[in-house]
Amino acid sequence: MKTEHTPHILSEKVCLLVWAGLMLLTGVTVAVAGMHFEFAFLHVLVAMIVATTKAALVVLWFMHMRYEGFALRLMVFTAFAILAILIGFTFFDTAYR
């Protein structure tokens, strides 16, 4: 059973919008680095949220995962979810220092 694969080409507008979003999130990362939070783990939490959002933008648009089938998207999402859980467990000690 052979399936047809239709090519998808991102327009310049979409690429520039995604790039602008990545630059904005980079600015948020730099701005938060200069802030002082009462709890140290908030820096890590904000940095991880921004990094996850940036990774999602890159995976969805620049790696064309948005246009793939359900099974492949589910596998990639599952792998990232497990990675996020494992990284999250390693940062529990930061909250209790």
N, C-alpha and C positions, 0 to 999 in steps of 0.2 A: 504494500500500500504506500504509494508515494503521494506526498502532499505538496501542493504548490506553495512556494514562498514568494510573496510579493515584496519587492524591495521598498524600503521606506527611507526617505531622505528628509532630514530635518532642515527646515528653512533657516536662513540667517537670523531672522527675528527670534525664533525659538532658541537658537543657540546663544544669541546675545542676552535674552531674558534669563536663561539659566545661568550664564556667566555673571550677569549682574546680581542675581540672587546669591551666587557663591561669594562674590565680592562683598555684598552686604553682610552676609553671615560671617565673613572674615573680619569685617569691621566690628561686628558685635563681639566676636571673640577677643579682639584687641581691647575694646572698651571695657569688657568685663574683667579682663586681666588687671586693669588699673583700679578697679573698685575694691573696696574693703567690705567684706561680708562678716557678720557676727560669727557665723559658723564656717569653718574652713572647707567643709565638704560641699558647700554651695558652689564654690569655684569649679570643683570637679563636676558637679551635677550640670551646671550650665554649659561647661565645655563639652561634656558628653552629648547633651541634647543638640547643641549646635553642630558638633561633628557628625552626629547621626543624620541630621537633616541634610548636611552637605553631601554625605555619602549617598543618601537616597536620591538626591538630585543627579549626581554623577551616574549612579547605577541605572536609574530610570531613563534618562535622556541620552547621555553620552555613551552608555553601554547598550542602549536600545532594549533594555529589559521590559520597557513599557509595551513593546510590540510583540513580545514572545507569548507562547502559549501558557495556559494556566499551570500545567505541571512543572514547567521550568521555573516560573515565577514562585510557585509554592516551595520548591526546593531551595531556591536562593533566599527567600524570606525565612525559611526554617533555619538555614545555616546562620544567617545574620541574627536571628532571635536567640539562638543558642550562644553565639558569640557575645551578644549583649548581656545575657544572663551571667555568663562566666566573668565578663569584665565587671559587671555590677557587683558580683560577690567579692571581687578583689578590692573594691572600693569601700566595703563596709567598715574596714578598720579605720578609714579616714574620718568617718562620722563619729567614732568613739575615742578619738585621741584626746 
